[in-house]
């Protein structure tokens, strides 16, 4: 069985956040997609995998 917690802890601890392949300074594609949905300003949005705390 793969120890996913240990794997991702190692990935984040051994690399600079902005050097990771999925890092985005500004998540423009996500923001554009959300805007294109024409949601109400008070709509709830779940952004899964929204990044690391640093």
C-alpha positions as CSV (number, residue, x, y, z in Angstrom):
1,X,0.0,0.0,0.0
2,X,1.2,3.5,-0.9
3,X,1.6,5.9,2.0
4,X,0.2,9.0,0.2
5,X,0.6,11.3,3.2
6,X,4.3,10.5,3.4
7,X,4.7,10.9,-0.3
8,X,3.1,14.3,-0.5
9,X,4.8,15.5,2.7
10,X,8.1,14.6,1.0
11,X,7.2,16.3,-2.2
12,X,6.3,19.6,-0.5
13,X,9.2,19.5,2.0
14,X,11.9,18.8,-0.6
15,X,10.9,21.3,-3.2
16,X,10.3,25.0,-3.4
17,X,6.5,25.6,-3.9
18,X,7.0,27.8,-7.0
19,X,9.2,25.1,-8.6
20,X,6.4,22.4,-8.5
21,X,4.9,21.6,-11.9
22,X,1.4,22.5,-10.9
23,X,2.3,25.9,-9.3
24,X,0.5,29.0,-10.6
25,X,1.2,32.5,-9.3
26,X,-2.3,33.4,-10.5
27,X,-4.7,30.6,-11.3
28,X,-6.0,32.5,-14.4
29,X,-7.6,29.4,-16.1
30,X,-9.6,28.6,-13.0
31,X,-10.6,32.2,-12.5
32,X,-11.7,32.5,-16.1
33,X,-13.7,29.2,-15.8
34,X,-15.5,30.4,-12.7
35,X,-16.3,33.8,-14.3
36,X,-17.7,32.0,-17.4
37,X,-20.2,30.2,-15.2
38,X,-22.0,33.5,-14.5
39,X,-22.6,32.5,-10.8
40,X,-24.2,34.8,-8.3
41,X,-21.6,36.8,-6.3
42,X,-22.6,34.9,-3.1
43,X,-22.3,31.4,-4.8
44,X,-20.3,28.8,-2.9
45,X,-17.3,27.4,-4.8
46,X,-15.2,24.5,-3.8
47,X,-11.7,24.8,-5.1
48,X,-10.2,21.3,-4.5
49,X,-6.5,21.2,-4.5
50,X,-6.2,25.0,-4.2
51,X,-2.6,25.0,-3.3
52,X,-0.1,25.0,-0.5
53,X,0.1,27.2,2.5
54,X,3.4,29.1,2.5
